[in-house]
Amino acid sequence: MKKNIFSFPLAFCLASGSMIFSASSSYAVRLSVDTIWTGTDTLLGRRFIFKGIDNRSINIIDTQSSSFPNAQIFNNNTSEASLLFTGNPVPPGEPTDFQWEIEDYPDGTFGYDIESTVVLSTPNGVEEVGSGGFTVTSTTSSQSLSPFSAVLLQTVFEGVERNIFYQVPGDTFTISPLPSAGTITGNLSILPISNYISSEEVRQLEFPPTQSFTVSPGETVTIIVEPEPVAVVPEPSTVIGLLSVTSLGTLLKRKRRV
């Protein structure tokens, strides 16, 4: 099995030896999505379907959307929960935003399969159409720098660009498209944080340079925050690029899912 290994610089700010991000009283995974609706029909809503890894429960504890102020949660705190946003119609070319918080697992990990649909006003009436999905997980390595990480995932799928901001426990973040999603092109960047912060604050973070990727169903992209410079002597045939940094490195691995 071949592995393509990437490394790129990662920077964060310290003040008196501590990270300078403000703390939050909430201990739940936070996610926010910013998109421009590029379809030809008016967008009436978005549905997100969550399936817990290994049948773990998904507990949605907070939702927000300026575009769609009405949110309904179905089958909450089960192995398959869903979240439906509706409200104001959004014409083509207009921005949309979504935020939610989901409880992380007691062992400090997080993960789910997420599929999304769009609810459209078409000449044939209201239709709900699938818009892709993927598996995301986060874990804590034995060399973890901080209890949490902020992740910027920028994806392009079927012409729709998305900026997705994750705040997850641990220092390792993994994404893999679901079989129905097709190939996803995007960028990944990860930043260690001492605690979760508000969605507004995470949008203002200065993320390190992103690493571009193209990943198909059955493949996985992983980024790991490393506490020391990465020192790897791989075989030339398996390496596309490798850089080292003075104080901190980020290792992006792309591997085929077993």
Accessible surface in RSA format (square Angstrom, percent):
REM  Atomic radii and reference values for relative SASA: ProtOr
REM  Chains: A
REM  Algorithm: Lee & Richards
REM  Probe-radius: 1.40
REM  Slices: 20
REM RES _ NUM      All-atoms   Total-Side   Main-Chain    Non-polar    All polar
REM                ABS   REL    ABS   REL    ABS   REL    ABS   REL    ABS   REL
RES MET A   1   152.27  78.9  67.38  44.6  84.89 202.1  74.16  63.1  78.10 103.5
RES LYS A   2   156.28  76.2 139.14  85.4  17.14  40.8  89.17  80.3  67.11  71.5
RES LYS A   3    81.77  39.9  80.09  49.1   1.68   4.0  30.78  27.7  50.99  54.3
RES ASN A   4    44.97  31.0  44.31  42.8   0.66   1.6   0.29   0.7  44.68  43.2
RES ILE A   5    24.13  13.7  24.13  18.0   0.00   0.0  24.13  17.4   0.00   0.0
RES PHE A   6    31.51  15.8  31.22  19.3   0.29   0.8  31.51  19.1   0.00   0.0
RES SER A   7     6.87   5.8   0.90   1.2   5.97  13.7   0.00   0.0   6.87   9.6
RES PHE A   8     9.95   5.0   9.80   6.1   0.15   0.4   9.94   6.0   0.01   0.0
RES PRO A   9    58.97  43.0  58.97  53.8   0.00   0.0  58.97  48.7   0.00   0.0
RES LEU A  10    10.72   6.0   0.00   0.0  10.72  27.0   0.27   0.2  10.45  28.1
RES ALA A  11    71.92  66.1  64.78 100.0   7.14  16.2  69.36  97.7   2.56   6.8
RES PHE A  12    53.38  26.7  22.97  14.2  30.42  79.1  30.69  18.6  22.69  64.9
RES CYS A  13    75.25  56.9  69.44  77.5   5.81  13.7  11.98  30.3  63.28  68.2
RES LEU A  14   106.41  59.3  73.60  52.7  32.81  82.5  73.65  51.7  32.76  88.2
RES ALA A  15    50.40  46.3  39.89  61.6  10.51  23.9  46.31  65.2   4.10  10.8
RES SER A  16   125.54 106.1  73.26  97.8  52.28 120.4  54.30 115.6  71.24  99.8
RES GLY A  17    67.20  82.9   0.00   N/A  67.20  82.9  31.58  86.6  35.62  79.8
RES SER A  18    68.55  57.9  63.32  84.5   5.22  12.0  35.17  74.9  33.38  46.8
RES MET A  19    33.91  17.6  16.54  10.9  17.37  41.4  16.21  13.8  17.70  23.5
RES ILE A  20    98.32  55.9  66.76  49.7  31.55  76.1  74.99  54.0  23.33  63.3
RES PHE A  21    37.46  18.7  22.43  13.9  15.03  39.1  25.84  15.7  11.62  33.3
RES SER A  22    58.76  49.7  43.64  58.2  15.13  34.8  50.76 108.1   8.00  11.2
RES ALA A  23    78.23  71.9  46.76  72.2  31.47  71.6  46.76  65.8  31.47  83.4
RES SER A  24    20.96  17.7  10.57  14.1  10.39  23.9  13.26  28.2   7.71  10.8
RES SER A  25   113.29  95.7  81.15 108.3  32.13  74.0  54.42 115.9  58.87  82.5
RES SER A  26    26.60  22.5  19.17  25.6   7.43  17.1  23.40  49.8   3.20   4.5
RES TYR A  27   132.70  62.0 116.40  66.2  16.30  42.4  83.89  63.0  48.81  60.2
RES ALA A  28     0.76   0.7   0.76   1.2   0.00   0.0   0.76   1.1   0.00   0.0
RES VAL A  29     2.82   1.9   2.34   2.1   0.48   1.2   2.34   2.0   0.48   1.3
RES ARG A  30    27.51  11.5  27.06  13.8   0.45   1.1   4.41   6.0  23.10  14.0
RES LEU A  31     4.76   2.7   2.91   2.1   1.85   4.7   3.98   2.8   0.78   2.1
RES SER A  32     1.72   1.5   1.44   1.9   0.29   0.7   0.64   1.4   1.08   1.5
RES VAL A  33     6.60   4.3   6.60   6.0   0.00   0.0   6.60   5.7   0.00   0.0
RES ASP A  34    40.31  28.2  37.83  37.6   2.49   5.9  22.59  53.2  17.72  17.7
RES THR A  35     9.87   7.0   4.45   4.5   5.42  12.9   4.59   6.2   5.28   8.0
RES ILE A  36    83.55  47.5  83.23  62.0   0.31   0.8  83.23  59.9   0.31   0.9
RES TRP A  37    26.31  10.6  25.48  12.3   0.83   1.9  26.31  14.0   0.00   0.0
RES THR A  38    71.90  51.1  43.79  44.4  28.11  67.0  43.53  58.5  28.38  42.9
RES GLY A  39    20.62  25.4   0.00   N/A  20.62  25.4  18.52  50.8   2.11   4.7
RES THR A  40   131.06  93.2 101.94 103.3  29.12  69.4  82.52 110.8  48.54  73.4
RES ASP A  41    37.49  26.3  33.61  33.5   3.88   9.2   3.50   8.2  33.99  33.9
RES THR A  42    42.58  30.3  40.24  40.8   2.34   5.6  12.60  16.9  29.98  45.3
RES LEU A  43     1.92   1.1   1.92   1.4   0.00   0.0   1.92   1.3   0.00   0.0
RES LEU A  44    50.08  27.9  46.86  33.5   3.22   8.1  47.16  33.1   2.92   7.8
RES GLY A  45     0.00   0.0   0.00   N/A   0.00   0.0   0.00   0.0   0.00   0.0
RES ARG A  46    11.96   5.0  11.96   6.1   0.00   0.0   0.18   0.3  11.78   7.1
RES ARG A  47    54.21  22.8  54.21  27.6   0.00   0.0   8.68  11.9  45.52  27.6
RES PHE A  48     6.52   3.3   6.52   4.0   0.00   0.0   6.52   4.0   0.00   0.0
RES ILE A  49    39.63  22.6  39.28  29.3   0.35   0.8  39.28  28.3   0.35   0.9
RES PHE A  50     0.00   0.0   0.00   0.0   0.00   0.0   0.00   0.0   0.00   0.0
RES LYS A  51    78.17  38.1  77.96  47.8   0.21   0.5  31.94  28.7  46.23  49.2
RES GLY A  52    11.53  14.2   0.00   N/A  11.53  14.2   0.00   0.0  11.53  25.8
RES ILE A  53    48.30  27.5  46.17  34.4   2.13   5.1  48.30  34.8   0.00   0.0
RES ASP A  54   124.49  87.2  88.88  88.5  35.61  84.2  32.50  76.5  91.99  91.7
RES ASN A  55   128.40  88.5 109.20 105.5  19.20  46.2  22.34  53.8 106.06 102.5
RES ARG A  56    87.63  36.8  81.55  41.6   6.07  14.5  31.30  42.8  56.32  34.1
RES SER A  57    56.20  47.5  42.90  57.3  13.29  30.6  14.83  31.6  41.36  58.0
RES ILE A  58     1.03   0.6   0.80   0.6   0.23   0.5   1.03   0.7   0.00   0.0
RES ASN A  59    35.29  24.3  34.41  33.3   0.88   2.1   3.60   8.7  31.69  30.6
RES ILE A  60     4.92   2.8   0.00   0.0   4.92  11.9   0.00   0.0   4.92  13.3
RES ILE A  61    88.38  50.3  53.98  40.2  34.41  82.9  61.03  43.9  27.35  74.2
RES ASP A  62    57.92  40.6  52.40  52.2   5.52  13.1  16.37  38.5  41.55  41.4
RES THR A  63    32.39  23.0  15.12  15.3  17.27  41.2   0.91   1.2  31.48  47.6
RES GLN A  64    95.85  53.6  87.86  64.2   8.00  19.0  31.64  67.3  64.22  48.7
RES SER A  65    12.59  10.6   0.00   0.0  12.59  29.0   1.44   3.1  11.14  15.6
RES SER A  66    91.82  77.6  60.58  80.9  31.23  72.0  56.55 120.4  35.26  49.4
RES SER A  67    15.50  13.1   6.72   9.0   8.79  20.2  10.26  21.8   5.25   7.4
RES PHE A  68     1.07   0.5   0.00   0.0   1.07   2.8   0.00   0.0   1.07   3.0
RES PRO A  69    85.23  62.1  54.81  50.0  30.42 110.6  58.30  48.1  26.93 167.4
RES ASN A  70    85.31  58.8  80.97  78.2   4.34  10.4  20.71  49.8  64.59  62.4
RES ALA A  71    41.48  38.1   9.47  14.6  32.01  72.8   9.47  13.3  32.01  84.8
RES GLN A  72    94.14  52.6  90.13  65.9   4.02   9.6  29.46  62.7  64.68  49.1
RES ILE A  73    67.68  38.5  37.84  28.2  29.84  71.9  37.84  27.2  29.84  81.0
RES PHE A  74    78.09  39.1  75.10  46.5   2.99   7.8  78.09  47.3   0.00   0.0
RES ASN A  75   103.38  71.3  83.65  80.8  19.73  47.5  15.31  36.8  88.07  85.1
RES ASN A  76    56.02  38.6  37.48  36.2  18.53  44.6  17.70  42.6  38.31  37.0
RES ASN A  77    91.33  63.0  77.57  75.0  13.76  33.1  13.49  32.5  77.83  75.2
RES THR A  78    57.95  41.2  53.31  54.0   4.65  11.1  56.84  76.3   1.11   1.7
RES SER A  79    46.67  39.4  40.11  53.5   6.56  15.1   8.56  18.2  38.11  53.4
RES GLU A  80    82.78  47.5  79.93  60.5   2.85   6.8  22.27  43.1  60.51  49.4
RES ALA A  81     0.35   0.3   0.00   0.0   0.35   0.8   0.35   0.5   0.00   0.0
RES SER A  82    14.31  12.1  14.20  19.0   0.10   0.2   8.42  17.9   5.88   8.2
RES LEU A  83     0.00   0.0   0.00   0.0   0.00   0.0   0.00   0.0   0.00   0.0
RES LEU A  84    22.32  12.4  21.87  15.6   0.45   1.1  21.87  15.4   0.45   1.2
RES PHE A  85     0.59   0.3   0.59   0.4   0.00   0.0   0.59   0.4   0.00   0.0
RES THR A  86    42.22  30.0  42.22  42.8   0.00   0.0  30.59  41.1  11.63  17.6
RES GLY A  87    33.39  41.2   0.00   N/A  33.39  41.2   9.00  24.7  24.39  54.6
RES ASN A  88    84.16  58.0  83.47  80.7   0.68   1.6  19.61  47.2  64.54  62.4
RES PRO A  89    83.95  61.2  71.14  64.9  12.81  46.6  71.15  58.7  12.80  79.6
RES VAL A  90     9.28   6.1   8.85   8.0   0.43   1.0   9.28   8.1   0.00   0.0
RES PRO A  91    66.87  48.7  66.87  61.0   0.00   0.0  66.87  55.2   0.00   0.0
RES PRO A  92    62.03  45.2  43.22  39.4  18.81  68.4  43.35  35.8  18.68 116.1
RES GLY A  93    48.94  60.4   0.00   N/A  48.94  60.4  28.45  78.1  20.49  45.9
RES GLU A  94    81.23  46.6  81.23  61.5   0.00   0.0  11.49  22.2  69.74  56.9
RES PRO A  95    82.65  60.2  75.03  68.4   7.62  27.7  75.11  62.0   7.54  46.9
RES THR A  96     4.17   3.0   0.62   0.6   3.56   8.5   1.52   2.0   2.65   4.0
RES ASP A  97    28.16  19.7  28.16  28.0   0.00   0.0  14.67  34.5  13.49  13.4
RES PHE A  98     0.00   0.0   0.00   0.0   0.00   0.0   0.00   0.0   0.00   0.0
RES GLN A  99    22.26  12.4  22.26  16.3   0.00   0.0   5.04  10.7  17.22  13.1
RES TRP A 100     5.85   2.3   2.43   1.2   3.41   8.0   3.65   1.9   2.20   3.6
RES GLU A 101    24.91  14.3  24.91  18.8   0.00   0.0   5.93  11.5  18.98  15.5
RES ILE A 102     1.51   0.9   1.51   1.1   0.00   0.0   1.51   1.1   0.00   0.0
RES GLU A 103    84.83  48.7  80.78  61.1   4.05   9.6  20.80  40.2  64.03  52.3
RES ASP A 104    27.87  19.5  23.00  22.9   4.86  11.5   0.10   0.2  27.77  27.7
RES TYR A 105    20.69   9.7  16.79   9.6   3.90  10.2  17.02  12.8   3.67   4.5
RES PRO A 106   146.66 106.9 102.69  93.6  43.97 159.8 116.23  96.0  30.42 189.1
RES ASP A 107    90.61  63.5  55.12  54.9  35.49  83.9  50.42 118.7  40.18  40.1
RES GLY A 108    25.59  31.6   0.00   N/A  25.59  31.6  25.10  68.9   0.49   1.1
RES THR A 109    30.32  21.6  30.32  30.7   0.00   0.0  28.35  38.1   1.97   3.0
RES PHE A 110     6.18   3.1   2.48   1.5   3.69   9.6   3.23   2.0   2.95   8.4
RES GLY A 111     1.21   1.5   0.00   N/A   1.21   1.5   1.21   3.3   0.00   0.0
RES TYR A 112     0.89   0.4   0.89   0.5   0.00   0.0   0.42   0.3   0.47   0.6
RES ASP A 113    35.13  24.6  34.82  34.7   0.31   0.7   0.77   1.8  34.36  34.3
RES ILE A 114    13.01   7.4  12.66   9.4   0.35   0.8  12.66   9.1   0.35   1.0
RES GLU A 115    50.92  29.2  50.76  38.4   0.16   0.4   8.47  16.4  42.46  34.7
RES SER A 116    13.19  11.1  10.96  14.6   2.23   5.1   4.49   9.6   8.70  12.2
RES THR A 117    20.27  14.4  20.27  20.6   0.00   0.0  20.27  27.2   0.00   0.0
RES VAL A 118    11.68   7.7  11.68  10.6   0.00   0.0  11.68  10.2   0.00   0.0
RES VAL A 119    19.56  12.9  19.56  17.7   0.00   0.0  19.56  17.0   0.00   0.0
RES LEU A 120    18.70  10.4  18.70  13.4   0.00   0.0  18.70  13.1   0.00   0.0
RES SER A 121    49.09  41.5  41.27  55.1   7.82  18.0   5.09  10.8  44.00  61.6
RES THR A 122    21.73  15.5   9.27   9.4  12.46  29.7  11.42  15.3  10.31  15.6
RES PRO A 123   133.52  97.3  88.12  80.3  45.40 165.0 101.68  84.0  31.84 197.9
RES ASN A 124   133.00  91.7  95.30  92.1  37.70  90.8  24.68  59.4 108.32 104.7
RES GLY A 125    35.35  43.6   0.00   N/A  35.35  43.6  33.62  92.3   1.73   3.9
RES VAL A 126   106.11  69.8  75.49  68.3  30.62  73.8  75.49  65.6  30.62  83.0
RES GLU A 127    69.56  39.9  64.34  48.7   5.21  12.4  27.67  53.5  41.89  34.2
RES GLU A 128    83.87  48.2  49.41  37.4  34.45  82.0  24.60  47.6  59.26  48.4
RES VAL A 129    67.73  44.6  64.56  58.5   3.17   7.6  67.73  58.9   0.00   0.0
RES GLY A 130    53.89  66.5   0.00   N/A  53.89  66.5  27.38  75.1  26.51  59.4
RES SER A 131    16.56  14.0  11.55  15.4   5.01  11.5  13.38  28.5   3.18   4.5
RES GLY A 132    17.04  21.0   0.00   N/A  17.04  21.0   7.59  20.8   9.45  21.2
RES GLY A 133     5.67   7.0   0.00   N/A   5.67   7.0   3.28   9.0   2.39   5.4
RES PHE A 134    23.96  12.0  23.96  14.8   0.00   0.0  23.96  14.5   0.00   0.0
RES THR A 135    10.87   7.7  10.13  10.3   0.73   1.7   9.54  12.8   1.33   2.0
RES VAL A 136     1.01   0.7   0.91   0.8   0.10   0.2   1.01   0.9   0.00   0.0
RES THR A 137    38.46  27.4  37.34  37.9   1.12   2.7  27.29  36.7  11.17  16.9
RES SER A 138     1.08   0.9   0.16   0.2   0.92   2.1   1.03   2.2   0.06   0.1
RES THR A 139    61.21  43.5  61.21  62.1   0.00   0.0  47.59  63.9  13.62  20.6
RES THR A 140    71.77  51.0  45.25  45.9  26.53  63.2  39.85  53.5  31.92  48.3
RES SER A 141    43.01  36.3  27.89  37.2  15.12  34.8  35.85  76.3   7.17  10.0
RES SER A 142   121.01 102.3  71.00  94.8  50.02 115.2  58.22 124.0  62.79  88.0
RES GLN A 143   109.31  61.1  98.86  72.2  10.45  24.9  36.00  76.6  73.32  55.6
RES SER A 144    38.94  32.9  11.56  15.4  27.38  63.1   9.74  20.7  29.20  40.9
RES LEU A 145    68.29  38.0  40.79  29.2  27.50  69.1  44.09  31.0  24.21  65.1
RES SER A 146    10.75   9.1   3.64   4.9   7.11  16.4   9.55  20.3   1.20   1.7
RES PRO A 147    76.03  55.4  62.15  56.7  13.87  50.4  71.56  59.1   4.47  27.8
RES PHE A 148    20.75  10.4  20.75  12.8   0.00   0.0  20.75  12.6   0.00   0.0
RES SER A 149     0.64   0.5   0.64   0.9   0.00   0.0   0.25   0.5   0.39   0.6
RES ALA A 150     0.00   0.0   0.00   0.0   0.00   0.0   0.00   0.0   0.00   0.0
RES VAL A 151     0.00   0.0   0.00   0.0   0.00   0.0   0.00   0.0   0.00   0.0
RES LEU A 152    19.68  11.0  19.64  14.0   0.04   0.1  19.64  13.8   0.04   0.1
RES LEU A 153     0.00   0.0   0.00   0.0   0.00   0.0   0.00   0.0   0.00   0.0
RES GLN A 154    54.89  30.7  53.73  39.3   1.15   2.7  10.45  22.2  44.44  33.7
RES THR A 155     4.33   3.1   2.82   2.9   1.51   3.6   1.11   1.5   3.22   4.9
RES VAL A 156    66.84  44.0  62.76  56.8   4.07   9.8  62.76  54.5   4.07  11.0
RES PHE A 157    22.65  11.3  20.60  12.8   2.05   5.3  22.23  13.5   0.42   1.2
RES GLU A 158   139.51  80.1  96.88  73.3  42.63 101.5  48.46  93.7  91.05  74.3
RES GLY A 159    55.77  68.8   0.00   N/A  55.77  68.8  34.34  94.2  21.42  48.0
RES VAL A 160    21.56  14.2  21.56  19.5   0.00   0.0  21.56  18.7   0.00   0.0
RES GLU A 161   121.21  69.6 116.60  88.2   4.61  11.0  32.75  63.4  88.45  72.2
RES ARG A 162    26.98  11.3  24.14  12.3   2.84   6.8  10.35  14.2  16.63  10.1
RES ASN A 163    59.38  40.9  59.14  57.2   0.24   0.6   1.33   3.2  58.05  56.1
RES ILE A 164     6.90   3.9   6.90   5.1   0.00   0.0   6.90   5.0   0.00   0.0
RES PHE A 165    21.30  10.7  19.77  12.2   1.53   4.0  19.77  12.0   1.53   4.4
RES TYR A 166     1.36   0.6   1.36   0.8   0.00   0.0   0.19   0.1   1.17   1.4
RES GLN A 167     2.24   1.3   2.24   1.6   0.00   0.0   0.69   1.5   1.55   1.2
RES VAL A 168     1.80   1.2   1.80   1.6   0.00   0.0   1.80   1.6   0.00   0.0
RES PRO A 169     4.06   3.0   4.06   3.7   0.00   0.0   4.06   3.4   0.00   0.0
RES GLY A 170     0.31   0.4   0.00   N/A   0.31   0.4   0.09   0.2   0.22   0.5
RES ASP A 171     1.63   1.1   1.63   1.6   0.00   0.0   1.55   3.7   0.08   0.1
RES THR A 172    20.34  14.5  18.53  18.8   1.81   4.3  15.49  20.8   4.85   7.3
RES PHE A 173     1.63   0.8   1.63   1.0   0.00   0.0   1.63   1.0   0.00   0.0
RES THR A 174    28.59  20.3  28.33  28.7   0.26   0.6  18.01  24.2  10.58  16.0
RES ILE A 175     0.01   0.0   0.00   0.0   0.01   0.0   0.01   0.0   0.00   0.0
RES SER A 176     3.43   2.9   3.38   4.5   0.05   0.1   3.38   7.2   0.05   0.1
RES PRO A 177     0.88   0.6   0.00   0.0   0.88   3.2   0.00   0.0   0.88   5.5
RES LEU A 178    19.88  11.1  19.88  14.2   0.00   0.0  19.88  14.0   0.00   0.0
RES PRO A 179   118.08  86.1  96.59  88.0  21.50  78.1  97.79  80.7  20.30 126.1
RES SER A 180    90.42  76.4  51.73  69.0  38.69  89.1  56.89 121.2  33.52  47.0
RES ALA A 181     2.16   2.0   0.33   0.5   1.82   4.2   0.77   1.1   1.39   3.7
RES GLY A 182    31.41  38.7   0.00   N/A  31.41  38.7  30.40  83.4   1.02   2.3
RES THR A 183    67.01  47.7  47.42  48.1  19.59  46.7  28.20  37.9  38.81  58.7
RES ILE A 184     5.87   3.3   5.87   4.4   0.00   0.0   5.87   4.2   0.00   0.0
RES THR A 185    65.17  46.4  64.67  65.6   0.50   1.2  45.45  61.1  19.72  29.8
RES GLY A 186     4.35   5.4   0.00   N/A   4.35   5.4   3.17   8.7   1.19   2.7
RES ASN A 187    39.94  27.5  39.90  38.6   0.04   0.1   0.07   0.2  39.88  38.5
RES LEU A 188     0.00   0.0   0.00   0.0   0.00   0.0   0.00   0.0   0.00   0.0
RES SER A 189     0.00   0.0   0.00   0.0   0.00   0.0   0.00   0.0   0.00   0.0
RES ILE A 190     0.22   0.1   0.22   0.2   0.00   0.0   0.22   0.2   0.00   0.0
RES LEU A 191     3.69   2.1   3.69   2.6   0.00   0.0   3.69   2.6   0.00   0.0
RES PRO A 192     0.78   0.6   0.78   0.7   0.00   0.0   0.78   0.6   0.00   0.0
RES ILE A 193     0.00   0.0   0.00   0.0   0.00   0.0   0.00   0.0   0.00   0.0
RES SER A 194    47.76  40.4  37.96  50.7   9.79  22.6  30.47  64.9  17.29  24.2
RES ASN A 195    18.49  12.8  18.37  17.8   0.12   0.3   1.88   4.5  16.61  16.1
RES TYR A 196     0.00   0.0   0.00   0.0   0.00   0.0   0.00   0.0   0.00   0.0
RES ILE A 197     3.87   2.2   2.82   2.1   1.04   2.5   3.87   2.8   0.00   0.0
RES SER A 198    38.47  32.5  35.51  47.4   2.96   6.8  32.74  69.7   5.73   8.0
RES SER A 199    14.77  12.5  11.85  15.8   2.91   6.7   1.68   3.6  13.09  18.3
RES GLU A 200   105.84  60.8 103.05  78.0   2.79   6.6  67.22 130.0  38.62  31.5
RES GLU A 201    72.19  41.4  67.87  51.3   4.32  10.3  35.53  68.7  36.66  29.9
RES VAL A 202     2.25   1.5   2.25   2.0   0.00   0.0   2.25   2.0   0.00   0.0
RES ARG A 203    68.15  28.6  45.24  23.1  22.92  54.6  34.30  46.9  33.86  20.5
RES GLN A 204   143.71  80.4 121.35  88.7  22.36  53.2  45.04  95.9  98.67  74.8
RES LEU A 205    28.81  16.0  12.93   9.2  15.88  39.9  15.59  11.0  13.21  35.6
RES GLU A 206   155.63  89.3 136.06 102.9  19.57  46.6  55.61 107.6 100.01  81.7
RES PHE A 207    36.35  18.2   9.82   6.1  26.53  69.0   9.82   6.0  26.53  75.9
RES PRO A 208     8.13   5.9   0.00   0.0   8.13  29.6   5.40   4.5   2.74  17.0
RES PRO A 209    82.09  59.8  69.42  63.3  12.67  46.1  81.59  67.4   0.51   3.2
RES THR A 210    54.16  38.5  30.54  31.0  23.63  56.3  10.98  14.8  43.18  65.3
RES GLN A 211    34.67  19.4  33.87  24.8   0.79   1.9   0.79   1.7  33.87  25.7
RES SER A 212    71.34  60.3  64.27  85.8   7.07  16.3  36.13  76.9  35.21  49.3
RES PHE A 213    14.68   7.3   3.48   2.2  11.20  29.2  14.04   8.5   0.64   1.8
RES THR A 214    60.95  43.4  58.18  59.0   2.77   6.6  38.24  51.4  22.71  34.3
RES VAL A 215     0.00   0.0   0.00   0.0   0.00   0.0   0.00   0.0   0.00   0.0
RES SER A 216    37.63  31.8  37.63  50.2   0.00   0.0  19.48  41.5  18.15  25.4
RES PRO A 217    42.25  30.8  26.05  23.7  16.20  58.9  26.45  21.8  15.79  98.2
RES GLY A 218    29.81  36.8   0.00   N/A  29.81  36.8  25.15  69.0   4.66  10.4
RES GLU A 219    21.84  12.5  21.84  16.5   0.00   0.0   2.56   5.0  19.27  15.7
RES THR A 220     9.33   6.6   9.33   9.5   0.00   0.0   4.95   6.7   4.38   6.6
RES VAL A 221     0.26   0.2   0.26   0.2   0.00   0.0   0.26   0.2   0.00   0.0
RES THR A 222     8.53   6.1   8.53   8.6   0.00   0.0   6.52   8.8   2.00   3.0
RES ILE A 223     0.00   0.0   0.00   0.0   0.00   0.0   0.00   0.0   0.00   0.0
RES ILE A 224    25.75  14.7  25.75  19.2   0.00   0.0  25.75  18.5   0.00   0.0
RES VAL A 225     1.48   1.0   0.81   0.7   0.67   1.6   0.81   0.7   0.67   1.8
RES GLU A 226    36.85  21.2  36.85  27.9   0.00   0.0   4.68   9.0  32.17  26.3
RES PRO A 227    33.69  24.6  23.73  21.6   9.95  36.2  23.73  19.6   9.95  61.9
RES GLU A 228   116.74  67.0 114.59  86.7   2.15   5.1  48.66  94.1  68.08  55.6
RES PRO A 229    54.41  39.7  42.31  38.6  12.10  44.0  42.31  34.9  12.10  75.2
RES VAL A 230    18.37  12.1   6.06   5.5  12.31  29.7  11.10   9.6   7.27  19.7
RES ALA A 231   100.28  92.2  62.65  96.7  37.63  85.6  69.41  97.8  30.87  81.8
RES VAL A 232    56.53  37.2  40.78  36.9  15.76  38.0  43.96  38.2  12.57  34.1
RES VAL A 233   152.82 100.6 120.79 109.4  32.02  77.2 122.41 106.4  30.41  82.5
RES PRO A 234    36.88  26.9  15.87  14.5  21.01  76.4  25.12  20.7  11.75  73.0
RES GLU A 235   119.82  68.8 115.24  87.2   4.58  10.9  45.10  87.2  74.72  61.0
RES PRO A 236   125.98  91.8 105.43  96.1  20.55  74.7 113.07  93.4  12.91  80.3
RES SER A 237    88.32  74.6  53.33  71.2  34.99  80.6  52.80 112.4  35.52  49.8
RES THR A 238    31.25  22.2  29.09  29.5   2.17   5.2  25.95  34.9   5.30   8.0
RES VAL A 239    40.15  26.4  20.39  18.5  19.76  47.6  20.52  17.8  19.63  53.2
RES ILE A 240   117.34  66.8  85.77  63.9  31.57  76.1  89.55  64.5  27.79  75.4
RES GLY A 241    28.19  34.8   0.00   N/A  28.19  34.8  28.19  77.4   0.00   0.0
RES LEU A 242    57.23  31.9  28.95  20.7  28.28  71.1  28.95  20.3  28.28  76.1
RES LEU A 243   103.88  57.9  98.47  70.4   5.41  13.6 103.75  72.9   0.13   0.3
RES SER A 244    83.49  70.6  56.10  74.9  27.39  63.1  20.61  43.9  62.88  88.1
RES VAL A 245    29.22  19.2  18.53  16.8  10.69  25.8  26.58  23.1   2.64   7.2
RES THR A 246   134.94  96.0 108.92 110.4  26.02  62.0  80.10 107.6  54.84  82.9
RES SER A 247    86.23  72.9  70.03  93.5  16.20  37.3  46.59  99.2  39.63  55.5
RES LEU A 248     6.05   3.4   5.14   3.7   0.91   2.3   5.14   3.6   0.91   2.5
RES GLY A 249     0.98   1.2   0.00   N/A   0.98   1.2   0.98   2.7   0.00   0.0
RES THR A 250     0.00   0.0   0.00   0.0   0.00   0.0   0.00   0.0   0.00   0.0
RES LEU A 251    20.54  11.4  20.54  14.7   0.00   0.0  20.54  14.4   0.00   0.0
RES LEU A 252     1.33   0.7   1.33   1.0   0.00   0.0   1.33   0.9   0.00   0.0
RES LYS A 253    49.77  24.3  49.77  30.5   0.01   0.0  11.61  10.4  38.17  40.7
RES ARG A 254    62.74  26.3  59.84  30.5   2.90   6.9   7.87  10.8  54.86  33.3
RES LYS A 255    78.89  38.5  76.58  47.0   2.31   5.5  27.71  24.9  51.18  54.5
RES ARG A 256   135.68  57.0 131.61  67.1   4.08   9.7  52.14  71.3  83.55  50.6
RES ARG A 257   121.70  51.1 102.33  52.2  19.37  46.1  30.29  41.4  91.41  55.4
RES VAL A 258   174.22 114.6 110.17  99.7  64.05 154.3 138.31 120.2  35.92  97.4
END  Absolute sums over single chains surface
CHAIN  1 A    11836.7       9138.4       2698.2       6497.5       5339.2
END  Absolute sums over all chains
TOTAL         11836.7       9138.4       2698.2       6497.5       5339.2
